[in-house]
Amino acid sequence: MKKVTIEYRVPYADTDQMGVVYYGNYLTFFERSRNELMRACGYTYKQCEEEGFALPVAHAELDYKSPARYDDLLEISAWVQLQKGVRLEIACEVKRKGEDKVLVKGFTRHAFVDLKTLYPCPPPEKFLAALEAMPEL
């Protein structure tokens, strides 16, 4: 599996009144790891946009297992779980560094769109080639 894992230390600003990471912030964590996954592929989201494509989120699904807290050092992993036609699904999971227990897992589903028309379109060949060539991480 071609996977990227990033580290992220939870700042106080990411927590709610109970001292746990606010549930909506996990989508931002997923985005951080998604961007690094594309970078590791060798085809950044910035390049994608410069070439006239975008990848808006069409669906997001998260399963909250256990809370992360202020100052936890998290490992956020992302990998492509599906690429079919215009659709791209990126799976993610969040763990505390050094622990096997998954705190949150889920995925985001995207559609490649043409930035001029905002209509779905086939993914750029550069992206498909970069995804295929991505080394195991």
ZADOZA-766451 format. One line per field, with one value per residue: residue number from 1; residue in one letter; x, y, z of N, C-alpha, C in turn. Coordinates in Angstrom, 2 decimals. Example, Ala and Ser with C-alpha at 12.3 -4.5 7.8 and 13.67 -1.06 7.14 Angstrom:
REM residues 2
seq: 1 2 $
type: A S $
n_x: 13.19 12.85 $
n_y: -5.69 -2.25 $
n_z: 7.80 7.08 $
ca_x: 12.30 13.67 $
ca_y: -4.50 -1.06 $
ca_z: 7.80 7.14 $
c_x: 13.20 12.90 $
c_y: -3.30 0.03 $
c_z: 7.80 7.87 $
***
This chain:
REM residues 137
seq: 1 2 3 4 5 6 7 8 9 10 11 12 13 14 15 16 17 18 19 20 21 22 23 24 25 26 27 28 29 30 31 32 33 34 35 36 37 38 39 40 41 42 43 44 45 46 47 48 49 50 51 52 53 54 55 56 57 58 59 60 61 62 63 64 65 66 67 68 69 70 71 72 73 74 75 76 77 78 79 80 81 82 83 84 85 86 87 88 89 90 91 92 93 94 95 96 97 98 99 100 101 102 103 104 105 106 107 108 109 110 111 112 113 114 115 116 117 118 119 120 121 122 123 124 125 126 127 128 129 130 131 132 133 134 135 136 137 $
type: M K K V T I E Y R V P Y A D T D Q M G V V Y Y G N Y L T F F E R S R N E L M R A C G Y T Y K Q C E E E G F A L P V A H A E L D Y K S P A R Y D D L L E I S A W V Q L Q K G V R L E I A C E V K R K G E D K V L V K G F T R H A F V D L K T L Y P C P P P E K F L A A L E A M P E L $
n_x: 0.84 0.57 1.39 1.26 2.52 2.11 3.28 1.67 1.32 -1.07 -2.49 -3.71 -5.75 -7.10 -8.78 -11.81 -14.17 -13.99 -11.43 -10.62 -9.82 -11.66 -14.34 -14.72 -12.22 -10.77 -11.21 -9.62 -7.16 -7.15 -7.02 -4.45 -2.81 -3.59 -2.66 0.10 0.33 -0.18 2.00 4.07 3.60 4.57 3.14 1.77 -0.98 -1.07 0.19 -1.76 -3.93 -2.72 -2.64 -5.23 -7.11 -9.21 -9.92 -12.49 -14.08 -16.48 -17.72 -17.48 -16.40 -16.23 -15.11 -15.27 -13.29 -11.82 -10.86 -8.50 -6.19 -5.23 -1.89 -1.17 0.87 0.28 -0.05 -0.86 -2.19 -2.42 -3.79 -4.40 -7.46 -9.19 -9.30 -11.07 -12.26 -13.47 -13.41 -11.85 -10.74 -9.53 -8.22 -7.92 -6.26 -5.98 -3.66 -2.19 1.20 3.41 1.56 -0.72 -3.44 -6.23 -7.53 -9.26 -10.79 -11.35 -12.55 -12.18 -14.04 -13.44 -13.90 -12.44 -12.37 -12.83 -11.40 -12.32 -14.93 -16.09 -17.10 -17.14 -14.25 -11.87 -9.07 -5.90 -3.33 -0.73 -1.12 -2.15 0.04 1.97 0.84 0.89 3.65 4.50 6.55 6.54 5.83 $
n_y: -1.18 2.17 4.64 7.60 9.13 11.64 13.78 15.50 17.89 18.47 21.59 23.86 25.37 23.62 22.17 21.43 22.57 20.50 19.71 18.00 17.09 18.96 17.69 18.41 19.25 17.08 16.69 18.65 17.64 15.35 16.57 17.73 15.44 14.34 16.24 15.90 13.30 13.56 15.15 13.35 11.59 12.95 14.73 17.55 19.18 21.82 21.85 20.42 22.23 24.35 23.22 23.26 21.68 20.49 19.07 18.72 17.93 15.46 13.77 12.87 10.76 9.80 7.93 8.00 6.85 7.18 9.90 12.47 14.59 17.83 18.68 16.11 14.05 13.33 10.80 10.94 9.24 8.64 7.24 6.09 4.70 4.15 4.68 5.49 6.16 9.43 9.60 9.72 8.28 8.90 7.35 7.72 7.67 8.27 8.23 8.16 9.01 6.29 4.49 1.82 2.00 3.10 6.30 7.88 7.11 7.13 8.44 10.53 11.41 12.37 14.28 14.62 17.73 20.07 23.18 25.42 24.86 23.54 21.00 17.43 15.58 13.47 12.25 13.97 12.75 12.95 12.81 10.19 8.70 9.48 8.49 5.76 5.36 5.95 5.30 2.63 3.60 $
n_z: 0.00 -0.87 1.14 3.11 6.00 8.33 10.98 13.65 16.09 18.51 18.88 21.40 20.29 18.61 20.16 22.05 24.55 26.31 26.22 24.24 20.83 18.59 16.74 13.99 13.19 12.38 9.68 8.58 9.36 7.78 5.29 5.39 5.37 2.95 1.11 1.48 0.63 -2.13 -2.76 -2.19 -4.21 -6.32 -7.73 -7.10 -5.39 -6.04 -8.58 -9.95 -9.91 -11.33 -13.83 -14.53 -13.19 -10.52 -7.29 -5.72 -2.60 -2.51 -0.82 2.58 5.16 8.46 11.23 14.54 17.07 19.46 21.55 20.64 22.33 23.66 22.98 22.25 20.21 17.03 14.50 11.26 8.69 5.17 2.19 -1.15 -1.68 -3.67 -7.13 -9.74 -12.85 -12.84 -10.16 -6.94 -4.03 -0.86 1.82 5.36 8.55 12.04 14.63 17.93 18.24 18.31 19.24 18.57 18.45 16.69 16.46 14.92 11.86 8.33 5.19 2.29 -0.56 -3.84 -6.85 -9.98 -11.53 -14.19 -13.99 -15.39 -16.23 -14.12 -14.28 -14.02 -15.05 -16.81 -14.87 -14.87 -17.01 -16.03 -13.29 -12.96 -13.87 -11.98 -9.65 -10.15 -10.26 -7.72 -4.96 -2.51 0.72 $
ca_x: 0.00 1.30 0.84 2.05 2.18 2.68 3.11 1.02 1.13 -2.37 -2.45 -4.90 -6.79 -7.82 -9.59 -13.07 -14.26 -13.67 -10.00 -10.36 -9.84 -12.99 -14.56 -14.58 -10.81 -10.20 -11.24 -8.42 -6.05 -7.21 -6.53 -2.99 -2.18 -3.90 -1.71 1.42 0.26 0.00 3.40 4.90 3.35 5.30 2.17 1.16 -2.29 -0.79 0.38 -3.07 -4.68 -2.05 -2.96 -6.65 -7.94 -9.44 -10.39 -13.37 -14.60 -17.88 -18.24 -16.52 -16.92 -15.29 -15.53 -14.54 -13.12 -11.29 -10.45 -7.14 -6.22 -4.22 -0.48 -0.88 1.58 -0.50 0.39 -2.01 -1.81 -3.34 -3.48 -5.47 -8.18 -9.90 -9.22 -11.86 -12.86 -13.21 -13.48 -10.65 -11.01 -8.34 -8.48 -7.05 -6.43 -5.25 -3.22 -1.16 2.52 3.90 0.46 -1.39 -4.87 -6.75 -8.44 -10.26 -10.51 -12.37 -12.08 -12.83 -14.23 -13.25 -14.10 -11.64 -13.19 -12.18 -11.57 -13.05 -16.35 -16.47 -17.70 -16.21 -13.42 -10.89 -7.88 -4.76 -2.42 0.43 -1.51 -2.23 1.41 2.64 0.25 1.41 5.10 4.80 7.18 5.95 6.37 $
ca_y: 0.00 3.44 5.39 8.70 9.43 12.90 14.03 16.76 18.11 19.14 22.84 24.13 25.93 22.53 21.43 22.03 22.88 19.29 19.46 17.02 17.68 19.21 16.66 18.96 19.46 15.89 16.88 19.42 16.68 14.52 17.39 17.85 14.19 14.21 17.09 15.27 12.11 14.02 15.60 12.14 11.02 13.73 15.57 18.30 19.78 23.10 21.53 20.02 23.47 25.10 22.57 23.44 20.67 20.59 17.84 19.04 16.82 15.17 13.00 12.61 9.82 9.64 7.06 8.44 5.73 7.63 11.29 13.01 15.69 18.88 18.33 14.78 14.00 12.42 10.32 10.97 8.50 8.73 6.40 6.01 3.44 3.91 5.64 4.91 7.24 10.77 9.49 9.42 8.17 8.90 6.87 8.32 7.24 9.09 7.52 8.82 8.47 5.21 3.61 1.14 2.27 4.11 7.25 8.24 6.62 7.53 8.73 11.59 11.07 13.55 14.13 15.53 18.65 21.10 24.46 26.39 24.52 22.88 19.71 16.29 15.25 12.43 12.77 14.22 11.62 13.12 12.32 8.73 8.19 9.72 7.56 4.43 5.32 6.29 4.20 2.23 4.41 $
ca_z: 0.00 -0.94 2.27 3.66 7.38 8.82 12.41 13.96 17.53 18.69 19.64 22.22 19.42 17.95 21.13 22.48 25.97 27.09 26.09 23.19 19.49 18.05 15.70 12.65 12.85 11.74 8.23 8.27 9.47 6.58 4.17 5.51 4.93 1.52 0.38 1.53 -0.23 -3.50 -2.87 -2.25 -5.55 -7.31 -8.45 -6.01 -5.66 -6.72 -10.00 -10.45 -10.17 -12.40 -15.09 -14.82 -12.56 -9.08 -6.65 -4.59 -1.80 -2.81 0.30 3.65 6.14 9.57 12.32 15.72 17.99 20.74 21.36 20.76 23.29 23.57 23.05 21.71 18.94 16.21 13.21 10.36 7.49 4.03 1.05 -2.14 -1.55 -4.93 -8.22 -10.82 -13.63 -12.28 -8.70 -6.17 -2.59 -0.02 3.18 6.38 9.93 13.00 15.83 18.71 17.87 19.13 19.64 17.46 18.53 15.76 17.09 13.91 10.52 7.39 3.84 1.52 -1.97 -4.67 -8.28 -10.79 -12.31 -15.00 -13.27 -16.21 -16.33 -12.87 -14.59 -13.88 -16.21 -16.49 -14.18 -15.75 -17.21 -15.13 -11.97 -13.03 -13.98 -10.70 -8.69 -10.48 -10.00 -6.33 -4.22 -1.25 1.81 $
c_x: 0.88 0.66 1.81 1.57 2.90 2.47 2.49 0.80 -0.14 -2.19 -3.76 -6.06 -7.61 -8.77 -10.86 -13.04 -13.91 -12.19 -9.65 -10.44 -11.28 -13.20 -14.35 -13.13 -10.17 -10.23 -10.03 -7.18 -5.99 -6.66 -5.01 -2.30 -2.43 -2.93 -0.32 1.46 0.48 1.43 4.32 4.74 4.21 4.38 1.37 -0.21 -2.12 -0.58 -0.95 -3.89 -4.05 -2.35 -4.45 -7.59 -8.12 -9.99 -11.31 -13.83 -16.09 -18.55 -17.13 -17.18 -15.85 -15.91 -14.65 -14.50 -12.73 -10.75 -8.93 -7.26 -5.11 -2.84 -0.16 -0.09 0.90 0.27 -0.86 -1.57 -2.88 -2.86 -4.68 -6.15 -8.98 -9.59 -9.90 -12.56 -12.48 -13.09 -12.13 -11.05 -9.68 -8.75 -7.48 -7.30 -5.51 -4.95 -2.34 0.16 2.94 2.82 -0.18 -2.88 -5.27 -7.75 -9.60 -9.83 -11.64 -11.78 -12.80 -12.90 -14.20 -13.63 -13.16 -12.60 -12.29 -12.44 -12.35 -14.56 -16.94 -17.25 -16.67 -15.48 -12.45 -9.69 -6.76 -3.85 -1.20 0.11 -1.53 -0.85 2.14 2.13 0.80 2.89 5.46 5.39 6.38 6.62 6.12 $
c_y: 1.24 4.39 6.48 8.93 10.72 12.96 15.40 16.83 18.95 20.42 23.02 24.61 24.85 21.79 22.19 22.25 21.70 18.93 18.39 17.71 17.77 18.34 17.18 19.15 18.24 15.99 17.70 18.52 15.81 15.30 17.53 16.58 13.94 15.02 16.46 13.98 12.50 14.47 14.39 11.42 11.72 14.59 16.32 18.85 21.12 22.87 21.17 21.26 24.27 24.52 22.56 22.43 20.99 19.26 18.17 17.77 16.67 14.43 12.82 11.70 9.61 8.76 7.40 7.31 6.19 9.05 11.51 14.24 16.70 18.30 16.89 14.93 12.91 11.98 10.21 10.35 8.64 7.81 6.40 4.67 3.13 5.04 4.97 6.04 8.59 10.73 9.10 9.37 8.04 8.47 7.50 7.65 8.09 8.23 8.46 8.18 7.40 4.25 3.00 1.48 3.39 4.98 7.61 7.63 7.07 7.74 9.95 11.12 12.37 13.23 15.11 16.41 19.61 22.43 25.49 26.12 24.01 21.59 18.60 16.01 14.14 13.03 13.00 13.00 11.71 12.58 10.80 8.11 8.35 8.75 6.16 4.30 5.57 5.10 3.85 3.03 3.78 $
c_z: 0.00 0.07 2.69 5.08 7.78 10.33 12.62 15.46 17.70 19.49 20.41 21.34 18.71 18.88 21.49 23.99 26.87 27.00 25.07 21.84 19.01 16.82 14.28 12.22 12.20 10.22 7.77 8.37 8.23 5.38 4.21 4.97 3.45 0.68 0.36 0.72 -1.68 -3.74 -3.00 -3.59 -6.60 -8.16 -7.39 -6.41 -6.37 -8.21 -10.66 -10.82 -11.31 -13.77 -15.39 -14.20 -11.07 -8.59 -5.47 -3.87 -2.13 -1.64 1.32 4.67 7.20 10.64 13.52 16.74 19.40 20.55 21.41 21.65 23.01 23.82 22.64 20.42 18.12 14.98 12.34 9.05 6.42 2.92 0.10 -1.96 -2.81 -5.89 -9.40 -11.57 -13.06 -10.76 -8.09 -4.70 -1.85 1.38 4.13 7.72 10.81 14.22 16.64 18.33 18.87 19.62 18.40 17.38 17.55 16.50 16.18 12.59 9.61 6.01 3.29 0.07 -2.76 -6.10 -8.98 -11.58 -13.08 -14.31 -14.08 -16.19 -15.02 -13.10 -14.42 -15.19 -15.82 -15.76 -15.17 -15.83 -16.28 -13.74 -11.96 -13.09 -12.65 -9.65 -8.90 -10.09 -8.54 -5.61 -2.98 -0.14 3.16 $
***
